Amino acid sequence: MPWREITVGETCWSVAPVAERVANTQAWRLVLNCRPRGEAARAVWASTSLQSFSRSDLYAQADRLTDAKVAAVVARRLNDE
C-alpha cells in the first residue's frame, strides 16, 4: 500500500518515502520512490530537501508534507528527465 497517491499531469503515482543516508554525515535525507500506478514503467526517485539526524523525525516531517508539495517534488523530478 502506498504512502500517498498523487496525480501529476494525467498519471497517478504511488509514492513511498525512503530515508537515505547523506554522505559523510550522520544525517538522513528524505527521498521519494514514485511508481506510475497500473503501469509496468520503472520507478522514479525524487530527492527532497528534508534532512534530519533521526530517521523517525524525518518520517514525521514527511507525514506533514501536503499532497501538493509531494506532487511538486515529483513534477520537478519528471521535468529534469
C-alpha positions in Angstrom: 0.0 0.0 0.0 1.5 3.4 -1.0 2.1 6.1 1.5 0.5 8.6 -0.9 -1.2 8.6 -4.3 -0.8 11.8 -6.3 -1.6 12.8 -9.8 0.9 14.7 -11.9 -0.4 15.5 -15.4 -2.6 12.6 -16.4 -0.6 10.0 -14.4 -1.4 8.7 -11.0 1.7 7.9 -8.9 2.1 5.7 -5.9 4.7 7.4 -3.7 6.6 5.8 -0.8 9.1 7.7 1.5 12.6 6.4 1.9 15.3 7.6 4.3 18.8 7.8 2.6 22.0 8.4 4.5 23.7 11.7 3.5 27.4 11.1 2.5 30.0 11.9 5.2 27.4 12.9 7.8 25.1 11.3 10.4 22.1 12.9 8.7 19.3 11.2 6.8 17.6 12.7 3.7 14.0 12.0 2.5 13.8 10.5 -1.0 10.5 9.6 -2.6 10.1 6.4 -4.5 7.5 7.0 -7.2 5.8 4.4 -9.4 3.1 5.1 -12.0 0.0 3.2 -10.9 -1.2 0.4 -13.2 1.9 0.6 -15.4 5.0 -1.5 -15.7 7.2 1.6 -16.0 10.3 2.0 -14.0 10.4 3.8 -10.6 11.4 7.4 -10.4 13.4 8.6 -7.4 12.8 12.2 -6.3 15.1 13.8 -3.7 13.7 16.3 -1.3 15.4 18.9 0.8 14.2 17.4 4.1 17.0 16.1 6.4 17.3 15.0 10.0 19.7 13.2 12.2 16.8 10.9 13.2 15.0 8.7 10.8 11.8 8.7 12.8 11.9 12.6 12.8 12.5 12.5 9.1 9.4 10.3 8.6 7.4 12.6 10.9 8.4 15.6 8.7 7.4 13.6 5.6 3.9 13.0 7.1 3.4 16.7 7.4 4.0 17.3 3.7 0.9 18.2 1.8 -0.1 16.3 -1.3 0.6 19.5 -3.3 4.2 19.6 -2.1 4.7 15.9 -2.8 3.3 16.4 -6.3 5.6 19.4 -6.9 8.7 17.3 -5.9 7.6 14.6 -8.3 6.8 17.0 -11.1 10.2 18.7 -10.7 11.9 15.4 -11.0 9.9 14.4 -14.1 10.8 17.7 -15.7 14.5 17.0 -15.1 14.4 13.8 -17.2 
